[in-house]
């Protein structure tokens, strides 16, 4: 499955969370219903659906939209930094990014 990735900043100016949405349901503009289908990267390196409440609140505040879209390479680089910093407790090969 192909994914579209988004970095959540919550207005902080730095990415504090990564969310993904299936390319099948994303047409280039986020809408409120997309958050039910989003998956969030958890600290253990797994993706969980239904954990995007904060991103949805940020969306309604104007802090999260399609401008936060990230490329696969940007996601991989950020995950690598988080692994090095100890923010993720997984092996890189166990984190699915495609």
N, C-alpha and C positions, 0 to 999 in steps of 0.2 A: 504494500500500500504506500502511496505517496503522501507525504505530510507537508503542511505549511507550518512554520515555526514563528513564535512571537515571544519577544522579551518583555517581561513585566517589570516596570520601574516603580509603580505606585507613587509617582511624582518625585522620586528621590534623585533622578538623573543617572542612576546606574541600574543595571539589570539585576533584579533580586529573584526572578523566577522565569522559567521557560515553560511555555504552553505550546501544544501542537493541535492542529486541526486537520482532518482528512481533506485532501485536495478535492475529493468528490463533493463536499458540501460547501466549499469556500469559493466564491465567485469574485473575489477581489475587494470586497467591502464587508467588514464585520458588522454583525447585527446581534442584538441581545440573545436570540435563540442559539447562536453559535456556541455559547458558553456551556450549554448542556452537553454538547458533543466534544468539547475540548478535553484534552488530557494534560495533566501537569507533571513535570519531572519532580519526583520525590527525592529526598536526601539519600535513599538507598539505591538510587539509579533506576528505579522502575517508573513507568508512566501510569498514572491513575486518572481515570475518568471521574468527573463529578467533584473535583477538588479545585474548581476555578471560581469560587465565590468572590474572592478578593479581586481577581482580574475583572469579573463582571461589575463589581462596584466601581473599580477604577475606570472601566469603560463608560459607565454612566456619569462619572465625574469629568470625563474628557481626558483621562490619563492613560488610556489603553485603546489603541485602534490599529488599523492596518499599517500605519507608519512604523509600528513596532515589529514588523515582520523581519525575520532574520534568515539568512541563507544557511544551508546545511553546514557549510564550512565555518560560519560564525558560531553556530551552535556547538560544533565539535571543539572549536578553540575555547569557548567559554566553559564547556564541560571539562576540558583538560585543565584549565586554570582552577576551577572549583575542586577538582580531584587533588591537584597539587596543594591547594590551600586547606584541604580537609573538610570542605563544605559538602562533599559527596562521599559516601562510604561504599563505593562500588568499584569493581574493576572496569576499566574503560571498555573492554570488549563485551561487557554485559549490558551496556547502555545502547539501546537501539535508536539510531539516528539515520534516516534515509529520506 
